[in-house]
Amino acid sequence: MTDQTRWGIHEIQTKNKAVKYQKDLVARAMDQVVKMDESGITDLMIEIEAEYERKYGENVARKYKKTVL
């Protein structure tokens, strides 16, 4: 067991909680995806791709450009 008084424990616990929260969000979303038909899933995929591009598109493009050059 880890000593709870050590430096950095709070940061590790906070990070672990954030990771768990993201995993819980994905699990809840998948519960809803299972209920969808093909057209609903396709529409969701398009919206997810658009949101991903909006949030991370430029960063991904820059990273890709650096690795290719």
NORDAVEN-V923988 format. One record per residue. N is the residue number from 1. RES is the residue in one small letter. PHI is phi in degrees with one decimal (NA if undefined). NEAR is the number of other ideal C-beta (glycine too) atoms within 10 Angstrom. Layout:
BEGIN
N;RES;PHI;NEAR + N;RES;PHI;NEAR
END
This chain:
BEGIN
1;m;NA;3 + 2;t;-81.9;8 + 3;d;-68.5;7 + 4;q;-71.7;8 + 5;t;-93.8;6 + 6;r;-66.5;9 + 7;w;-65.3;7 + 8;g;91.2;7 + 9;i;-63.5;12 + 10;h;-59.9;10 + 11;e;-64.4;9 + 12;i;-66.1;11 + 13;q;-63.6;12 + 14;t;-63.8;10 + 15;k;-63.3;10 + 16;n;-62.3;10 + 17;k;-65.1;10 + 18;a;-64.8;10 + 19;v;-64.4;10 + 20;k;-62.9;10 + 21;y;-60.5;10 + 22;q;-63.5;10 + 23;k;-64.7;10 + 24;d;-65.3;10 + 25;l;-60.7;10 + 26;v;-64.2;11 + 27;a;-63.0;9 + 28;r;-66.2;10 + 29;a;-64.0;12 + 30;m;-66.3;9 + 31;d;-59.0;9 + 32;q;-76.7;10 + 33;v;-63.2;13 + 34;v;-58.8;8 + 35;k;-81.0;7 + 36;m;-84.0;12 + 37;d;-93.5;7 + 38;e;-59.8;7 + 39;s;-67.2;8 + 40;g;-65.6;12 + 41;i;-66.8;12 + 42;t;-62.7;11 + 43;d;-61.0;11 + 44;l;-63.4;14 + 45;m;-60.4;11 + 46;i;-64.0;10 + 47;e;-65.8;10 + 48;i;-65.3;11 + 49;e;-62.1;11 + 50;a;-65.2;11 + 51;e;-66.3;11 + 52;y;-61.9;11 + 53;e;-62.9;12 + 54;r;-63.7;9 + 55;k;-78.7;10 + 56;y;-122.6;11 + 57;g;-56.2;13 + 58;e;-67.8;10 + 59;n;-63.5;9 + 60;v;-66.0;12 + 61;a;-63.2;11 + 62;r;-64.2;10 + 63;k;-63.0;11 + 64;y;-65.4;10 + 65;k;-62.5;9 + 66;k;-64.8;8 + 67;t;-74.9;7 + 68;v;-76.0;6 + 69;l;-75.1;5
END
